[in-house]
Every structure is written in C-alpha cells, then in structure tokens.
Amino acid sequence: MIADAVILELPKVTLQAKQLLPEYSGIYYVLDESKNVWYVGQAKNIRNRWQGKAHHRFYQLEVQKKKHFTIYYEQISESQLDSVEKQRIEKYHPHLNSSPVKTKKVRPTETLLRETITAIADFAFLLGVEPPRKEIQSQISIDWLAQKKLLELSVIHVCLDIDILKEKFQPDSINEQEAVLKAAFSSRKAYASKWENLHYFIYRLWVNGYVVEVNYWSRWCPKEEPQGIREYTETTLAQESIRALTPESLGKIKNQADEKSQSALYLKRLNPYSSDRIKPLFNEPVDRETAKTLMAKISEDYKAGLRGIGSRSRLIKSKLISSEFMTIEELLIERGIDPQKYSTGGVINFGYAGERMGLWIKCFSADMKIPYQYVMDVNNRKHPSYNTAYGILNNQKTRAASYQFDIVYLLSSVDKKGWLLVEEYLKDFAIPAATKLSNGEGYVEKFYISARKYIVPAKVNIKLETIGYSAWIPFGLNEEFSTFVSAKGEIRKRLENSGLPAVKLAFKQETIEK
C-alpha cells in the first residue's frame, strides 16, 4: 500500500544512513522511492534494531538492487508498541510483514580465521597474547584500539613478515604486493563476522571470545632488527599450523623495544603464545588448497598484465619519454611533476611503503574548535567536551582540547601520486600535512560531532580510464568557497580544464559516520 501523510510527515533517514536513527522506542516504516510500504516494525531502541545487518529483514531489502529504501520513524512509548504496530500493519498491509523471513547461509567466523591462517602461514607468525586492555584504557589515545567491546577480551597478535612474502611471490610492484596481501583478508562468503580493516593493513577479527589482530612486523619493530632475535616454535591457531615466537625471543624483543614507540605500551604486556587459544566449535571443512593458491593466482595475473594499472587500458603516447606509457608515474613525469616530491619526509606518511600521505582540510559542516557534547556532573552542571588535537602550543609539541589552538585541521589521507597529479588545482582546498607545525596550529585524526559520530570529509574521484587509474582526493572549504556546492563547482571547472587525459570526475559530499 502507498504511504499517506501519517507516515510521510514523520522524520526519516535512508537505509544507507540507518546509523542516524534515534535511540528511543517507536514504530518504524520502510518505504521505497515510490512510497510503497514494505515493512512496519517496532523497537525499544530503533537505532539498535537496525545496527549493522542485525535486522531480520535486512537481507530481503539489500537484495533489491533497483530499489531505494527510506526508514520513517515515530516515537511511541514501550507500553503502546504492540497495539500501535498491530494497527499500522492492518492499515498499510506491508509486503514483507506477510512474507517469510529469508536469510543468507551464515558460516562461523572460526572458518574464516582458519582459511586466512592457511593462506598466510608461510610469511606470518604469532607474536604473543595481550591481556584485556581495560587495565590501560586511560593510556590509549586511538579510538579503534580501545573499543568498548574490545576492552574485556584478550588479543592474539599475528605479524606479517613482508620480507618473506617478497621472497615467496617476487612482486614486481607495491600494487601487486598489496593485492596479494588483501586477497588473504577478503570476505568471499557469508561469515558471521568479517576481517575489519582498521588502518593500512591492520586487520581485526572477533572469534570465539578472542580478538585476532594482524599487523606488519615492522610496526612492532621499526628499528633495525638484531640478528637472530626471532626464534620460533611450531604451534596452531584454531587448529591451523602457524609459527609462534618462543618465550625467550619475545622476552628479548620486549627488552630492546623503544619506549617511545607507539607499540611499546602493548608490546610490554604480551605473554608468549603457548597453546591453541581458539578451539573450533563447528569444525567446518576448510578448502586449504584454494586458500593457499588464491594469492599465487593474483600474483601471476599481475605479472601477466591481467590485473593492476593498465590491465584494461589502451596505451598513451608520451611526448617526454618518446615511448608508450601506461602508468601514473609516467603521466606525472609527462606533466613535469616529480613522483618523489613527498617521499623524502616533510609530510605525514601512511602505509608500509609510504604510498599514502596526509592532507589537512577544514570541514564544511562544523567548527572544529567547538565542543562536540556537554556532560552533566553530579551537581547537574554542564561541562563541554572537546575533540583532542595534536599540535604546537607555546612552541611545544602537545596534545590538548581543540579550542586551545588558533587553527585546527582534520587529518585525512590520500594516494600520494593522485595528490601530486591534482595538487596544482586543489592546493587551496587541502594542504599537505607537514610533520612540523607552526605555533598555534593543531590537527585531529577524527573529528567527532557527538560521542559516537564523526565527520568523513568530502572527496573527489579522479578517474583516468586511459591508464586505468583512479583515486579519491579529500577536500574541504576555503575562504572563497565555503560550501560543498561552491567548492565542487570550482574543483570540477579546474579539473575539466586541467588537460588530464579523458578525466572523469565523481564527488562525495561530507558525511557523518559512526
């Protein structure tokens, strides 16, 4: 049935923005773009009901690829939920309320872990087991390292040894190396949980009462590694074979750790991995052969030119090199841009090979110096809470509330070569994130507008089909173009007149995520 004014005058969010639903009891209505009522339901907490993919009708809505769904909602007291829901269903006869629930086949997370361990065992090892982080919560400054549900669980740390990976696959480029690694953590089936990509090649999986975190070994040991410090013993994780550091090796690594490094806080707490911590409950069969050969197949495809930059492109004639080129590096040289401009320091770099760099931007939708919430004390008085910024105050490096700085930026990251290609046109909408700040300048890694929600910057996608390259470039406001619409129009005009070969543009507006 088509919705009437009773529904259409209610507040609403799109299905994709369901994290913005309110946290109160009520009735919700799912409508398509033609205002057809697909589903009516009730919840004591509407946002929690739609958290992730927990809603029992989410799969049926998700598979409707040509439909665009909106969730309307009204606040109803818990005591009236049953009666009001019944009335609304009888009135609108929603399609899904009278249909059986359809679900995907869900496989246990332990199976995903076992497949991954099989794939990476040749170039990975277990560093140790970290006790729950609730004991050091006050010392953790990065949000994803101190998630509430993480604080009570032990963390099993897996390290990737890139030197061994290179020996095994002999990658011809950093793109091939990254693609090979990503294949091990991609989700190809409907698992109960999936690998979370927390940061550049830092992965996390929640499985059977433990947390498994995967990281590069070089992040734990950034300095030159003493010869022979790593010795291993053969063990298992979720019954899959893998190496683990011996207690003696772990002790040596902890003793020589740099106290000032970011990893020192966690490294000092590690206990040796002495026995299999994750006992499989379902014991599903694992296709080990496929898991082992998947990465090798991707590496072979790269070497054969079937994957990667240029695999689907036609060649472009380079006037500078006097030969045909098909890479972003050659295009930069063609335009007189040094591909190594930001490779010798001076900016904040991300990634194992520093292929991404930091940008500072100013948000369109919020002043980063104002409080993001007010907290009531025991005397019922409000106190402002501010985002924490890193920067220079009184000519000293410091970490302080954002309002104390004269200028506050949001730190974002971008593909270095993509930024070099468009820097001339976007340099007044984003600034390379310098490792040295001026007095009174600071930046935030995430800008929160409430206790849970943070701003994701606007971005422009530059796509060069002729060389098979694309990149998302974050941007923000400047004094002349202070709205997304005006900035978008100016950036589009500049890039379309830039002479970039067959450039295609797409824009994402600044959004709020949770």
ZIMORA-V675503 format. One record per residue. N is the residue number from 1. SS is DSSP state (@ for helix, = for strand, . for the rest). BURIAL is I if it has 16 or more other ideal C-beta (glycine too) atoms within 10 Angstrom, else O. D_LAST is the distance of its C-alpha to the last C-alpha in Angstrom with 2 decimals. Layout:
n->(N:N)
ss->(SS:SS)
burial->(BURIAL:BURIAL)
d_last->(D_LAST:D_LAST)
This chain:
n->(1:2:3:4:5:6:7:8:9:10:11:12:13:14:15:16:17:18:19:20:21:22:23:24:25:26:27:28:29:30:31:32:33:34:35:36:37:38:39:40:41:42:43:44:45:46:47:48:49:50:51:52:53:54:55:56:57:58:59:60:61:62:63:64:65:66:67:68:69:70:71:72:73:74:75:76:77:78:79:80:81:82:83:84:85:86:87:88:89:90:91:92:93:94:95:96:97:98:99:100:101:102:103:104:105:106:107:108:109:110:111:112:113:114:115:116:117:118:119:120:121:122:123:124:125:126:127:128:129:130:131:132:133:134:135:136:137:138:139:140:141:142:143:144:145:146:147:148:149:150:151:152:153:154:155:156:157:158:159:160:161:162:163:164:165:166:167:168:169:170:171:172:173:174:175:176:177:178:179:180:181:182:183:184:185:186:187:188:189:190:191:192:193:194:195:196:197:198:199:200:201:202:203:204:205:206:207:208:209:210:211:212:213:214:215:216:217:218:219:220:221:222:223:224:225:226:227:228:229:230:231:232:233:234:235:236:237:238:239:240:241:242:243:244:245:246:247:248:249:250:251:252:253:254:255:256:257:258:259:260:261:262:263:264:265:266:267:268:269:270:271:272:273:274:275:276:277:278:279:280:281:282:283:284:285:286:287:288:289:290:291:292:293:294:295:296:297:298:299:300:301:302:303:304:305:306:307:308:309:310:311:312:313:314:315:316:317:318:319:320:321:322:323:324:325:326:327:328:329:330:331:332:333:334:335:336:337:338:339:340:341:342:343:344:345:346:347:348:349:350:351:352:353:354:355:356:357:358:359:360:361:362:363:364:365:366:367:368:369:370:371:372:373:374:375:376:377:378:379:380:381:382:383:384:385:386:387:388:389:390:391:392:393:394:395:396:397:398:399:400:401:402:403:404:405:406:407:408:409:410:411:412:413:414:415:416:417:418:419:420:421:422:423:424:425:426:427:428:429:430:431:432:433:434:435:436:437:438:439:440:441:442:443:444:445:446:447:448:449:450:451:452:453:454:455:456:457:458:459:460:461:462:463:464:465:466:467:468:469:470:471:472:473:474:475:476:477:478:479:480:481:482:483:484:485:486:487:488:489:490:491:492:493:494:495:496:497:498:499:500:501:502:503:504:505:506:507:508:509:510:511:512:513:514)
ss->(.:=:.:.:@:@:@:@:.:.:=:=:=:=:@:@:@:@:@:@:.:.:.:.:.:=:=:=:=:=:=:.:.:.:.:=:=:=:=:=:=:=:=:.:.:@:@:@:@:.:.:.:.:.:.:.:.:@:@:@:@:@:.:.:.:.:.:.:.:=:=:=:=:=:=:.:.:@:@:@:@:@:@:@:@:@:@:@:@:@:@:@:.:.:.:@:@:@:.:.:.:.:.:.:.:.:=:.:@:@:@:@:@:@:@:@:@:@:@:@:@:@:@:=:=:=:=:=:=:=:.:.:@:@:@:@:@:@:@:.:.:.:@:@:@:.:.:@:@:@:.:.:.:.:=:=:=:=:=:=:.:@:@:@:@:@:@:@:@:.:.:.:.:@:@:@:@:@:@:@:@:@:@:@:@:.:.:.:.:.:=:.:.:.:.:=:=:=:=:.:.:=:=:=:=:=:=:.:.:=:=:=:=:=:=:=:@:@:@:@:.:.:.:.:.:.:.:.:.:.:.:=:=:=:=:=:=:.:.:=:=:=:=:=:=:.:@:@:@:@:@:@:@:@:@:.:.:.:.:.:.:.:.:@:@:@:@:.:.:=:=:.:.:.:.:.:.:.:.:.:.:.:.:.:.:.:.:@:@:@:@:@:@:@:@:@:@:@:@:@:@:@:@:.:.:.:.:.:.:.:.:.:.:.:.:=:=:=:.:.:.:.:=:=:=:.:.:@:@:@:@:@:@:@:.:.:.:.:.:.:.:.:.:.:.:.:=:.:=:=:.:.:.:.:.:=:=:=:=:=:=:.:.:.:.:.:.:.:.:.:.:.:=:=:=:=:.:.:.:.:.:=:=:=:=:.:.:=:=:=:=:=:=:.:.:=:=:=:=:=:=:@:@:@:.:.:=:=:=:=:=:=:=:=:=:@:@:@:@:@:@:@:@:@:@:@:.:.:.:.:=:=:.:=:.:.:.:.:.:.:=:=:=:=:.:.:.:=:.:.:.:.:.:=:=:=:.:=:=:=:=:=:=:=:@:@:@:.:=:=:=:=:=:=:=:.:.:.:.:.:.:.:.:@:@:@:@:@:@:@:@:@:@:@:@:@:.:.:.:.:.:.:=:=:=:=:=:=:.:.:=:=:=:.)
burial->(O:O:I:O:O:O:I:O:O:I:O:I:I:O:I:O:O:I:O:I:I:O:O:O:I:I:I:I:I:I:I:I:O:O:O:I:I:I:I:I:I:I:I:O:O:I:I:O:I:I:O:O:O:O:I:O:I:O:O:I:I:O:O:O:O:O:O:O:I:I:I:I:I:I:O:I:O:O:O:O:I:O:O:I:I:O:O:I:I:O:O:I:O:I:O:I:I:O:O:O:O:O:O:O:O:O:O:I:I:I:I:I:I:I:I:I:I:I:I:I:I:I:I:I:I:I:I:I:I:I:O:O:I:O:O:I:O:O:O:O:O:O:O:O:I:I:O:O:O:I:O:O:I:O:I:I:I:I:I:I:I:I:O:O:I:O:O:O:I:O:I:O:O:O:O:I:I:I:I:I:I:O:I:I:I:O:O:O:O:O:I:O:I:I:I:O:O:I:O:O:I:O:I:I:I:I:I:I:O:I:I:I:I:I:I:I:I:O:I:I:I:O:O:O:O:O:O:O:O:I:O:O:O:O:I:I:I:I:O:I:O:I:I:I:I:I:O:O:I:I:O:I:I:O:O:O:I:O:O:O:O:O:O:O:I:I:I:O:I:I:O:I:I:O:O:O:I:I:O:I:O:O:O:O:O:I:O:O:O:O:I:O:O:I:I:O:O:I:I:O:O:I:I:O:O:O:I:I:I:I:O:O:O:O:O:I:O:O:O:O:O:O:O:O:I:I:I:I:O:I:I:I:I:I:O:O:O:O:I:O:I:I:O:O:O:O:I:I:I:I:I:I:O:I:I:I:I:I:I:I:I:I:I:I:O:I:O:I:I:O:O:I:O:O:O:O:O:O:O:O:O:O:O:O:O:I:I:O:I:I:I:I:I:O:O:O:O:O:O:O:O:I:O:O:I:O:I:I:I:I:I:I:I:I:I:I:I:I:I:I:I:I:I:O:I:I:O:O:I:I:I:I:I:O:O:O:I:O:O:O:I:I:I:I:I:O:I:I:I:O:O:O:O:I:I:I:I:I:I:I:O:I:O:I:O:I:I:I:I:I:I:I:I:I:I:I:I:I:O:O:I:O:O:I:O:O:I:I:O:I:I:O:O:O:I:O:O:O:O:I:O:O:I:O:O:O:I:O:O:I:O:I:O:O)
d_last->(33.01:31.83:29.63:31.41:30.58:29.52:26.33:26.09:26.05:23.01:19.49:17.50:14.49:14.95:14.46:12.24:9.86:10.22:6.75:8.35:11.31:12.92:13.53:17.28:20.07:21.33:22.47:20.49:22.21:21.38:23.41:24.21:25.13:28.64:27.50:28.67:27.26:26.12:24.82:24.85:23.29:22.58:20.07:20.17:16.39:15.35:11.59:12.56:15.26:13.17:10.67:10.95:14.61:16.05:17.69:21.33:21.74:18.79:21.14:23.76:21.51:20.05:23.64:24.62:24.07:25.99:24.26:21.38:19.94:18.60:17.68:19.67:19.53:21.85:21.90:24.70:25.89:25.76:29.56:29.71:27.11:29.76:32.29:30.08:28.42:31.97:33.19:30.49:31.03:34.77:34.41:32.14:33.04:29.72:30.37:28.02:29.00:32.45:31.63:31.21:27.83:27.48:25.45:25.31:27.24:24.89:26.21:25.66:23.44:26.56:28.18:25.53:26.03:29.77:29.71:27.76:30.08:33.03:31.86:31.24:33.85:36.37:34.27:32.01:32.77:31.39:31.10:30.78:28.84:26.69:26.80:23.70:21.87:21.92:25.20:23.80:20.37:21.60:22.64:19.39:17.75:15.15:11.87:11.92:15.54:15.03:12.44:13.88:15.17:16.64:18.74:21.27:22.02:24.45:23.40:25.85:25.89:27.20:28.50:29.29:32.63:32.55:36.27:37.13:34.84:36.72:40.02:39.11:37.80:39.34:36.58:37.98:34.82:31.44:29.96:32.02:31.04:27.28:27.79:29.90:27.31:24.39:26.64:26.69:22.94:22.48:21.94:24.93:25.02:23.08:22.27:20.62:18.17:17.95:18.03:14.72:15.39:13.94:16.10:19.34:21.08:19.44:18.69:17.77:18.92:18.97:22.47:25.03:23.92:23.44:20.94:22.39:21.31:23.10:23.83:26.71:29.72:30.18:27.00:28.63:32.01:31.71:35.37:38.43:38.71:42.03:44.20:44.15:41.49:39.68:41.56:40.26:41.04:40.42:38.08:35.65:31.98:31.48:35.17:34.67:36.79:35.32:36.64:35.66:36.77:39.74:39.44:41.86:39.83:36.61:38.65:40.02:36.63:35.30:38.46:38.30:34.57:33.84:32.70:30.85:28.72:25.01:25.91:28.71:26.76:25.82:29.06:31.30:29.80:30.35:32.92:34.93:34.00:37.15:36.59:34.33:31.38:29.85:32.32:31.73:31.87:32.34:34.32:33.67:35.82:34.27:35.53:36.08:38.17:35.50:32.87:35.36:36.51:33.26:32.66:36.37:36.33:33.55:35.53:38.68:37.08:36.04:39.55:41.04:38.99:37.28:33.77:32.23:32.97:36.04:36.26:36.04:37.44:40.89:42.50:42.69:45.77:45.23:47.80:47.16:47.40:50.00:48.40:45.74:42.17:38.97:36.40:34.06:36.06:39.26:37.78:36.77:40.33:41.73:40.05:41.24:37.92:37.98:35.42:35.63:34.96:31.87:32.87:34.99:32.46:31.65:28.01:24.97:25.02:22.67:23.74:26.80:29.18:27.46:26.99:23.82:23.94:21.81:21.67:21.17:20.01:19.68:16.88:18.12:16.02:16.08:18.64:17.37:20.14:19.25:17.59:13.96:15.12:18.47:19.42:22.59:25.25:28.01:30.11:27.61:27.14:23.97:22.90:20.46:17.69:17.28:15.33:17.55:19.46:22.02:25.26:28.87:30.26:34.01:34.41:32.61:29.44:27.03:23.54:23.13:21.17:20.36:22.88:25.72:25.65:27.47:25.12:21.47:19.94:16.60:17.39:16.66:18.72:21.16:23.97:26.92:29.47:27.37:26.99:30.72:31.57:29.93:30.05:33.12:31.35:27.87:28.99:28.58:24.98:23.83:25.67:26.19:24.58:27.80:28.25:30.40:29.17:31.47:31.91:29.33:26.69:23.33:19.99:16.40:14.61:11.15:11.29:9.26:10.13:9.44:9.26:5.54:4.42:6.26:8.82:9.87:13.66:16.14:18.23:21.67:22.89:26.51:28.28:31.87:33.25:36.63:35.38:32.46:29.87:26.51:23.75:20.66:21.35:18.76:20.36:20.13:22.60:26.10:28.71:30.35:27.38:24.82:22.99:21.20:24.10:26.79:25.27:24.77:28.39:29.80:28.06:29.20:32.71:32.90:31.75:33.95:36.86:36.06:38.39:35.80:37.22:36.00:32.54:29.98:26.96:23.63:20.91:17.15:16.14:13.63:10.26:6.99:3.76:0.00)
